[in-house]
Amino acid sequence: MMEDKEDYLMLSGIQHFKFCKRQWALIHIEQQWEENVLTVEGRILHERVDQPHLREKRGDRIIIRAMPVRSNRLKLQGVCDVVELVRSPDGISISGLPGKYLIHPIEYKRGRPKKGEEDLVQLVAQTVCLEEMLVCTIETGFFYYHEIRHRVEVNITNDMKEHVVELAREMHQYYQRRHTPRVKTGPHCKSCSLRHICLPEIMNKRSVKTYIEGKLSE
């Protein structure tokens, strides 16, 4: 039986969800968005990288750009910036290609490595999708950071994959309820592209309900 695509959420949203659940809900439930310098630079970078159906061979490596992926387990779907197939006797067979290959997802980012895990969970979610689609195990992925022009290798563990499963489950719970949560504000709010929509300064004060009740009692 085919899964209903309407039940699937955007894979890229897991990065927003890890950064801030409220930000994710404003974008993916309330359909609100506001670009800043960081988001514009990131979009331009991905437009350069994401060239659908482009396949490039470099020695024992095959580079596939903008590869669509999805997972029935996570009920997420999206696009991998780059999937690298590395010929190896320890790899898997790929239809139409000679030999066996190890699979490596590569995510392109505009800046430099972050302290948080928001980039990591996106890469791991892509890994889970690829494992399900290709019936394989993937233990290594990469980030390419545009600012430092350097590739960073990531060891992807089972604990990371299970964490992504839990995040995806929680995302679906919020989405089914159409619930935008209140969250604890902090320094990360300053870099948020939705700062002027979310208004974190107001969240730390009285709620709208409390404000109205106060006015009525005056």
Backbone hydrogen bonds in HBPLUS format (Angstrom, degrees):
<---DONOR---> <-ACCEPTOR-->    atom                        ^
c    i                          cat <-CA-CA->   ^        H-A-AA   ^      H-
h    n   atom  resd res      DA  || num        DHA   H-A  angle D-A-AA Bond
n    s   type  num  typ     dist DA aas  dist angle  dist       angle   num
A0007-ASP N   A0004-ASP O   2.92 MM   3  5.65 161.3  1.95 121.0 126.8     1
A0008-TYR N   A0005-LYS O   3.05 MM   3  5.37 162.3  2.08 110.5 116.2     2
A0009-LEU N   A0075-LYS O   2.97 MM  66  6.46 157.5  2.02 147.5 147.8     3
A0077-GLN N   A0009-LEU O   3.00 MM  68  6.36 150.2  2.09 164.3 172.4     4
A0013-GLY N   A0010-MET O   3.02 MM   3  5.43 146.7  2.13 107.6 117.4     5
A0011-LEU N   A0077-GLN O   2.86 MM  66  5.12 160.6  1.89 131.5 131.4     6
A0014-ILE N   A0011-LEU O   3.10 MM   3  5.91 167.3  2.11 123.9 127.0     7
A0015-GLN N   A0012-SER O   3.26 MM   3  5.93 150.6  2.35 114.5 120.7     8
A0017-PHE N   A0013-GLY O   2.88 MM   4  6.16 159.7  1.92 153.3 159.6     9
A0018-LYS N   A0014-ILE O   3.02 MM   4  6.14 154.5  2.09 140.0 145.4    10
A0019-PHE N   A0015-GLN O   3.07 MM   4  6.26 154.0  2.14 144.7 152.0    11
A0020-CYS N   A0016-HIS O   2.80 MM   4  5.98 169.6  1.81 159.5 162.0    12
A0024-TRP N   A0020-CYS O   3.06 MM   4  6.41 162.3  2.09 154.6 159.1    13
A0025-ALA N   A0021-LYS O   3.03 MM   4  6.23 159.5  2.07 143.2 148.5    14
A0026-LEU N   A0022-ARG O   2.89 MM   4  6.14 160.2  1.92 155.0 160.2    15
A0027-ILE N   A0023-GLN O   3.09 MM   4  6.33 153.1  2.17 148.9 155.6    16
A0028-HIS N   A0024-TRP O   2.77 MM   4  5.84 175.2  1.77 163.7 164.4    17
A0029-ILE N   A0025-ALA O   2.84 MM   4  4.93 148.1  1.94 127.8 135.6    18
A0030-GLU N   A0025-ALA O   2.99 MM   5  6.45 157.1  2.04 157.7 164.4    19
A0032-GLN N   A0026-LEU O   2.80 MM   6  5.54 161.7  1.83 145.9 149.6    20
A0040-VAL N   A0036-ASN O   3.02 MM   4  6.21 161.9  2.05 160.8 166.1    21
A0041-GLU N   A0037-VAL O   3.00 MM   4  6.14 165.5  2.02 150.0 153.9    22
A0042-GLY N   A0038-LEU O   2.99 MM   4  6.14 156.8  2.04 144.5 151.4    23
A0043-ARG N   A0039-THR O   2.90 MM   4  6.05 153.7  1.97 143.4 150.3    24
A0044-ILE N   A0040-VAL O   2.99 MM   4  6.23 162.8  2.02 153.3 157.3    25
A0045-LEU N   A0041-GLU O   3.04 MM   4  6.23 158.4  2.09 146.5 152.4    26
A0046-HIS N   A0042-GLY O   3.07 MM   4  6.30 160.4  2.11 148.1 152.7    27
A0047-GLU N   A0043-ARG O   2.94 MM   4  6.16 146.4  2.05 146.6 156.2    28
A0048-ARG N   A0044-ILE O   3.19 MM   4  6.46 142.1  2.34 142.2 151.1    29
A0048-ARG N   A0045-LEU O   3.15 MM   3  5.27 128.0  2.44  96.6 109.6    30
A0049-VAL N   A0045-LEU O   3.10 MM   4  6.42 148.5  2.20 143.5 152.6    31
A0050-ASP N   A0046-HIS O   2.69 MM   4  5.60 170.6  1.70 153.5 157.0    32
A0051-GLN N   A0049-VAL O   2.97 MM   2  6.02 111.2  2.46 116.5 101.0    33
A0054-LEU N   A0051-GLN O   3.19 MM   3  5.89 147.9  2.30 144.1 144.6    34
A0065-ARG N   A0054-LEU O   3.16 MM  11  5.68 166.3  2.17 163.8 167.8    35
A0056-GLU N   A0063-ILE O   2.83 MM   7  4.95 160.5  1.87 143.3 150.1    36
A0063-ILE N   A0056-GLU O   2.64 MM   7  4.95 170.1  1.65 158.2 161.0    37
A0058-ARG N   A0061-ARG O   2.70 MM   3  5.05 171.1  1.71 154.5 157.8    38
A0061-ARG N   A0058-ARG O   2.96 MM   3  5.05 158.5  2.01 120.3 125.7    39
A0087-ARG N   A0060-ASP O   2.92 MM  27  5.33 172.3  1.92 159.1 161.6    40
A0062-ILE N   A0085-LEU O   2.86 MM  23  5.01 154.1  1.93 142.3 150.8    41
A0085-LEU N   A0062-ILE O   2.85 MM  23  5.01 171.2  1.86 153.5 156.6    42
A0064-ILE N   A0083-VAL O   2.93 MM  19  5.18 163.8  1.95 151.1 155.9    43
A0083-VAL N   A0064-ILE O   2.80 MM  19  5.18 157.9  1.85 152.5 160.1    44
A0066-ALA N   A0081-ASP O   2.89 MM  15  4.85 160.5  1.93 129.4 130.0    45
A0067-MET N   A0080-CYS O   3.09 MM  13  5.18 132.2  2.33 145.7 147.8    46
A0080-CYS N   A0067-MET O   2.90 MM  13  5.18 167.9  1.91 145.5 145.8    47
A0069-VAL N   A0078-GLY O   2.88 MM   9  5.47 165.5  1.90 138.8 141.9    48
A0078-GLY N   A0069-VAL O   2.88 MM   9  5.47 163.0  1.91 154.0 156.5    49
A0071-SER N   A0076-LEU O   2.91 MM   5  5.61 149.7  2.01 163.4 169.4    50
A0075-LYS N   A0071-SER O   2.76 MM   4  5.44 133.2  1.98 131.3 145.5    51
A0082-VAL N   A0106-ILE O   3.22 MM  24  5.07 139.4  2.40 154.4 157.8    52
A0106-ILE N   A0082-VAL O   2.80 MM  24  5.07 159.5  1.84 159.3 154.2    53
A0084-GLU N   A0104-HIS O   2.82 MM  20  5.04 177.2  1.82 151.6 151.4    54
A0104-HIS N   A0084-GLU O   2.91 MM  20  5.04 150.9  1.99 148.8 156.3    55
A0086-VAL N   A0102-LEU O   2.91 MM  16  5.05 164.5  1.94 146.5 151.1    56
A0102-LEU N   A0086-VAL O   2.73 MM  16  5.05 161.3  1.77 144.5 146.6    57
A0088-SER N   A0100-LYS O   2.83 MM  12  5.63 157.0  1.88 128.9 136.6    58
A0091-GLY N   A0088-SER O   3.09 MM   3  5.30 165.0  2.12 112.5 115.2    59
A0092-ILE N   A0101-TYR O   2.79 MM   9  5.16 157.3  1.84 132.5 128.9    60
A0101-TYR N   A0092-ILE O   2.76 MM   9  5.16 155.7  1.82 134.4 139.5    61
A0097-LEU N   A0094-ILE O   3.01 MM   3  5.59 160.6  2.04 145.5 144.4    62
A0142-PHE N   A0105-PRO O   2.96 MM  37  6.39 153.0  2.04 157.1 163.4    63
A0107-GLU N   A0142-PHE O   2.96 MM  35  6.42 158.7  2.01 154.2 153.9    64
A0144-TYR N   A0107-GLU O   2.93 MM  37  6.25 154.7  2.00 147.2 149.5    65
A0109-LYS N   A0144-TYR O   2.93 MM  35  6.16 165.4  1.95 153.2 154.4    66
A0146-HIS N   A0109-LYS O   2.76 MM  37  6.05 173.8  1.76 167.6 168.5    67
A0147-GLU N   A0111-GLY O   3.18 MM  36  4.81 142.3  2.32 129.7 133.1    68
A0121-VAL N   A0117-GLU O   3.00 MM   4  6.22 162.7  2.03 162.9 163.9    69
A0123-LEU N   A0119-ASP O   3.20 MM   4  6.56 159.8  2.24 152.8 157.8    70
A0124-VAL N   A0120-LEU O   2.92 MM   4  6.19 159.2  1.96 155.1 161.5    71
A0125-ALA N   A0121-VAL O   2.90 MM   4  5.97 151.7  1.98 138.7 146.3    72
A0126-GLN N   A0122-GLN O   3.06 MM   4  6.33 153.6  2.13 146.0 152.6    73
A0127-THR N   A0123-LEU O   3.01 MM   4  6.30 149.1  2.11 140.4 149.4    74
A0128-VAL N   A0124-VAL O   2.92 MM   4  6.28 154.7  1.99 152.4 157.9    75
A0129-CYS N   A0125-ALA O   3.08 MM   4  6.34 157.8  2.13 146.5 152.2    76
A0130-LEU N   A0126-GLN O   2.95 MM   4  6.23 163.4  1.97 153.1 157.2    77
A0131-GLU N   A0127-THR O   2.88 MM   4  6.09 159.5  1.92 153.9 159.7    78
A0132-GLU N   A0128-VAL O   3.08 MM   4  6.25 156.0  2.14 144.5 150.4    79
A0133-MET N   A0129-CYS O   2.94 MM   4  6.17 157.8  1.99 151.6 158.2    80
A0134-LEU N   A0130-LEU O   2.88 MM   4  5.84 163.2  1.91 152.3 156.4    81
A0135-VAL N   A0131-GLU O   2.85 MM   4  5.29 117.4  2.24 132.4 143.2    82
A0136-CYS N   A0131-GLU O   3.22 MM   5  4.89 150.5  2.31 124.2 132.7    83
A0156-ILE N   A0139-GLU O   2.83 MM  17  4.86 159.8  1.87 129.8 134.2    84
A0141-GLY N   A0154-VAL O   3.06 MM  13  5.18 160.2  2.10 145.6 151.8    85
A0154-VAL N   A0141-GLY O   2.82 MM  13  5.18 156.8  1.88 155.2 149.8    86
A0143-PHE N   A0152-VAL O   2.93 MM   9  5.13 153.9  1.99 142.9 151.4    87
A0152-VAL N   A0143-PHE O   2.72 MM   9  5.13 162.1  1.76 152.5 158.8    88
A0145-TYR N   A0150-HIS O   3.16 MM   5  5.73 162.0  2.20 156.4 151.4    89
A0149-ARG N   A0145-TYR O   2.69 MM   4  5.50 119.7  2.05 141.9 160.6    90
A0161-LYS N   A0157-THR O   3.19 MM   4  6.55 155.1  2.26 143.6 150.2    91
A0162-GLU N   A0158-ASN O   2.93 MM   4  6.20 156.5  1.98 151.1 157.0    92
A0163-HIS N   A0159-ASP O   2.96 MM   4  6.16 149.1  2.06 143.5 152.1    93
A0164-VAL N   A0160-MET O   3.07 MM   4  6.37 152.1  2.15 146.2 153.0    94
A0165-VAL N   A0161-LYS O   3.05 MM   4  6.37 148.8  2.15 143.0 151.7    95
A0166-GLU N   A0162-GLU O   3.08 MM   4  6.39 154.2  2.15 146.4 152.1    96
A0167-LEU N   A0163-HIS O   2.97 MM   4  6.28 156.8  2.03 148.2 154.9    97
A0168-ALA N   A0164-VAL O   2.91 MM   4  6.10 162.9  1.94 152.0 156.1    98
A0169-ARG N   A0165-VAL O   3.04 MM   4  6.24 155.7  2.10 144.4 151.0    99
A0170-GLU N   A0166-GLU O   3.00 MM   4  6.25 156.0  2.06 147.7 153.9   100
A0171-MET N   A0167-LEU O   2.89 MM   4  6.16 155.2  1.95 150.7 157.9   101
A0172-HIS N   A0168-ALA O   3.08 MM   4  6.34 159.0  2.12 150.2 154.4   102
A0173-GLN N   A0169-ARG O   3.13 MM   4  6.42 147.6  2.24 141.4 150.3   103
A0174-TYR N   A0170-GLU O   3.08 MM   4  6.41 162.5  2.11 156.1 158.7   104
A0175-TYR N   A0171-MET O   2.94 MM   4  6.14 161.4  1.97 149.4 155.4   105
A0176-GLN N   A0172-HIS O   2.86 MM   4  5.94 160.3  1.90 148.9 153.3   106
A0177-ARG N   A0173-GLN O   3.23 MM   4  6.36 147.8  2.34 139.7 147.7   107
A0178-ARG N   A0174-TYR O   2.86 MM   4  5.87 113.3  2.32 136.7 154.8   108
A0179-HIS N   A0174-TYR O   3.05 MM   5  5.26 166.2  2.07 145.6 149.3   109
A0178-ARG N   A0175-TYR O   3.06 MM   3  4.77 142.9  2.21  92.5 103.8   110
A0189-CYS N   A0186-GLY O   3.00 MM   3  5.76 160.3  2.03 123.1 128.6   111
A0190-LYS N   A0187-PRO O   3.15 MM   3  5.88 153.7  2.23 118.4 123.8   112
A0191-SER N   A0188-HIS O   3.25 MM   3  5.79 145.3  2.37 111.6 119.2   113
A0192-CYS N   A0189-CYS O   3.17 MM   3  5.13 159.5  2.21 103.4 109.7   114
A0195-ARG N   A0192-CYS O   3.38 MM   3  5.43 155.8  2.44 112.7 110.7   115
A0197-ILE N   A0194-LEU O   2.96 MM   3  5.19 146.1  2.08 107.4 118.1   116
A0198-CYS N   A0194-LEU O   2.73 MM   4  5.82 171.8  1.74 173.3 175.5   117
A0199-LEU N   A0195-ARG O   2.90 MM   4  5.65 156.4  1.96 139.4 146.4   118
A0202-ILE N   A0199-LEU O   3.06 MM   3  5.65 133.3  2.28 114.4 124.6   119
A0203-MET N   A0199-LEU O   3.37 MM   4  6.77 149.5  2.47 144.3 152.9   120
A0205-LYS N   A0202-ILE O   2.91 MM   3  5.21 157.0  1.96 109.8 117.5   121
A0211-TYR N   A0207-SER O   2.92 MM   4  6.16 155.1  1.99 149.4 157.0   122
A0212-ILE N   A0208-VAL O   2.92 MM   4  6.19 162.7  1.95 156.1 159.1   123
A0213-GLU N   A0209-LYS O   2.97 MM   4  6.17 166.0  1.99 151.8 156.1   124
A0214-GLY N   A0210-THR O   2.94 MM   4  6.07 148.9  2.04 142.0 150.5   125
A0215-LYS N   A0211-TYR O   3.04 MM   4  6.34 151.4  2.12 145.5 152.9   126
A0216-LEU N   A0212-ILE O   2.95 MM   4  6.23 156.7  2.00 154.5 160.6   127
A0217-SER N   A0213-GLU O   3.15 MM   4  6.28 140.5  2.31 139.2 148.6   128
A0218-GLU N   A0215-LYS O   3.25 MM   3  5.34 153.1  2.33  99.6 107.5   129
